[in-house]
Amino acid sequence: MVYYQAAQKNFVARAFGYCLMLLMLAMPIAAAEPAAMMLATVYQPHADVARFWVSEKLDGVRARWDGKQLISRGGNVFMAPAWFVQGFPAQPLDGELWMGRGHYEDVVAVVRKQAPHDGWKGVKFMVFDMPALGGIFTDRVKAMQGLPRTPYLDVIGQFRVDSQKALADRLDAVVKQGGEGLMLHHQDALYQAGRSTDVQKLKPFDDAEATVIGYKPGKGKNTGLMGSVKVRMENGKTFYIGTGFTDQQRKTPPPLGSLLTYRYQGYTQAGLPRFAVFVRQRNE
């Protein structure tokens, strides 16, 4: 028992030290203020889909262009080269730093570096809202259509569907092509920071995000490695995720304070995700 407790303390100490080093080396420079972004909720099937604009949900890194620089959801400045943002408009834009379907890890590897580099040549800033414009979302869609395009700035296509079946068909088509899902944005929505039912995400599975707040050491084949991570949901509830990790990820687990994405199958009576599986770390 004494040996196990000592080993446990040693693992936690090593994991904390390593994660602290990763945070210092990998995260972009802190911005003056975090960007107050509008965030999506899970799609509600009873929604009147004809009143929503629909677009593909891009599997990239969320960013805000504030007229001078690109800022992450967490309030960090992305060190994009000057040539990347040349020609970007003066008004604020919400969008996704993207490298194509299935390339989330690639775009993270590019944008997390603390100095400009040529890797940004494969990235595009895909705009999906104009937070400072005012007015309803339909007006903002029209304004986005008039934005100047550059080699590194484009606008996500917005379209309409007239039924649940048409929406399901579009979702199936996107997923079959390697896409992640769809986003629905209510036509009359005003821009507001925080979670909103005016913006909804539709995927073929449930997923969510949580913050890493601790670790539990592994047992058996995972002795000496991370066994599971303790995470905190947006509502403050905590739980452990122990599946979905590779051996390398167990050696170097997601840092304390980092945001991770997990999949799950409904909730327990206590309001905790059932069968939670780690998907990836959100380096934003």
N, C-alpha and C positions, 0 to 999 in steps of 0.2 A: 504494500500500500504506500509506504514512504517513497519507494522508488518510482511508483506510478505518479504520485503527486509531484515529485521533483521533475519527472519527465514532462508532465503536463505544463508546469510553470515554465520550463525551459522552452517548450514548443511555442507557447503563447508569447514569451519574450522575444524569441527569434522571429516569429511571424510579425509581431508589431514593429520590430526594428526594420525588417526587410520592407514591409509595406510603407513605413514612413519614408524610407529611402526612395521607393518607387514614386510616391506622391511628389517628392521634391524634385525628382529628375524628369518625370513624365508630364506633369500638368502644365498647361499654359500659364502665362503671367496673369495675375489677378487683375480684373477690371476695377474701375472706380466704383461701380455699382452693378449688382446682378441685373440681367435683363428681365423685366416683368413680362413673362410670356403667357399667352393663352394656351391652356393644356386640354387635351381631349379626355373624354370619358368613354366607357365601353358602349358600343352600339346597342340601342334599345329597339327591338323588333317592331314595337307598336308605333314607331315614329312614322310620320307622313313623309315618305322618301321624296315625293314630288316637290317638297318645299326645301330640299337640300341640294347644294352643289356637291358633286362627288369627284374625288381625284384618287390617284393611286397613292398608297402609303409607302413612301420611300424609306428604304432601310439604310439611313445615313446618320449624320450627326447634326442635331438641331443647332441653329445659329441665328443670331440677330445682327443685321448690318445696321449700325446706328448713324450712318452717314460718313463715318470716318474709319471704322474698324469692325471686324467680325467678333462677336462676343458669344460665348457658350451659354447654355441654359443655366449652368452653375456660376456664371459671372466671371469667366476667364477669357482673356483675349487670345484669339487664334492668330498665330504669327504668319499670316498670309503674306506672300511677296507683293510688292507694290504693283507689279505687272498683273497680278491676279485680280486686284480690285480696281484696276484702271477702267474708267468708264462707268463704274457703279454710281447710281443716282445719289443725291444728297439726302433724300428722305429715308427714314428707317424701313427696313424690310425684314420679314420673318421668312425663314426657309430652311433648307436641308443641304448640308455639304454632302455630296453624293458622287459615287464612282460607278454606278450601275447596280443592277440587281445582284444580290449575293456577294457584294464587296464591302460589307460593313467593316470587317476587320482591316481591310486595306485602307479605307478612308481614315479610320482611327489612327493607324500607323503614320499616316501623313500629317494629320492636323494636330497631333499631340506634341510634335517637336517644338522646341522653344526658339527656333530660328527659322527664317524663310529658307525654302529649298525647292529644287526642281520637281519634287514629288507632287507639288500642287498642280502640275500641268495635267494630271489625270482627274482632277476634281472639278465639279461644277457646283455653284450655289444655285439651288433650285427654289425659287420664290413661291410661297403660297399665301402670303398675306402682307398687308401694309398697315401696321399697327397705329401709326400716327395720322392716318388719312381721315378718320372719322367716317360717319355714315354706315349704312348697312353693308353686309358682305357682298351683295350683288354689285353695289357701287364700287367696292374695292376690287372685285373681279374685273370689271371694265377698266379700272385704272391700271391693274397689273398687265392687262393685255396691251396697254400702251407703253409699257416700260421699254427702254432701249436694251437690246440684247448685246452681250459681249461674248467672246469665246468662253468665258467662265461664269456667265450669269444667264439663266434662263428662267422661264415661268412654268410651273406645273400646270398641266392641262386640267381644266375644270369642265365637267359635263353633268347632264341631268339624266335621271331615270324616272319612269312613271309608275313603277310597281315594285313590290318586294321580289317578284320573280326576275325582273330585269336587273335588279341590284345583285341578286344571287348569281345570275349568269355572268355579270361583269366581274364579280369576285372570283368565280371559278376560272374565268379566262386569264385574269391577272396572276392567280396562283399557279396555274399551269405553265405560265411563261416565266416563272421564277420570282414573281412579286410577293410581297409580304401581306398585302391586304388593301383595304380602301379607307379613305377618310371622307366623312360627311360633315358639311359645314352649312348650318342653317342660313337661308338666303337673307333673313332679316337680322342676323346677329350683329351686334356691336362688338368691337374689340374690347375685351376685359381680361386682366391678368388672373391666372389661376385656373382651376378645373371648371369646365363649363359643359353643360349638356347641349350647347349649341354646336359643339365640335365633338364628333363621335368617331371612334375607330372600329373598323370591322375586320376581323381576322377569322381564319378557320379554326382557331384555338384561342383560349383565354391566356393572357399574359399580363404581367404587371411589373412594377419596379419597387425596389426596397433598398434601404441603406445598410451597409455592413457595419455592425457594431461589436462583433466578437467572433470567437472561433471555439470549436471543440476539437480536441486532438483525435486522430484516427485510431482505430483498433484493427487487429488482425493484419491483413495485407497492407493497411494504411497506417500502421504503427510508425510514429515519427513524422507523419504528414498531417495535413489538415483533414479532419474527418467530416466536418460540416461548418458552415458559417452561420452566425446568428445575425438576423436582419430585422430591421424595423420598418413596418409599413407606414404609409402616409397618415393613417389614423392612430399611430402610436403603438399598435400591437406588434409583438415580437414573436419570431419562430425561427427554426433552424432549417437550412437547406443542405442536404448531404448527397444528393445525386446530380448527375449531369456534368461532373467535373472530370477532366482528364488527369492523368498522373502528374503532368507538368503543372497544371493549375492547383493541384493539391500541394505541390512543393512550394509554389509561389502564389498563394491565394489572393483574391481581390483585397486591396488595401482597406483598412478601417476608414470609414467615411465615404467610401466609393459607392456608386449606384450600380446595381445589377438588375438584369431582367430575368424573370423566371416564368415558367409556364405552370399551370395548375388546372385542376378539374373541380371547380366549385369550391364551396366553403364548408367547414365543419360547423357544428352548433355554436362553437366558441368564436366563430367569425374568422378562423384562420384558413389559409389556402390548403386544399387537399392535394396530396401527391405533387408537391412543389418540386420542380426540376430546374436547375440552373441552366440558363441559355447563354448569357454573356455578360461581361462587365461593360457598363456604359461610361466610357472615358470622355465625359462632357462636363 
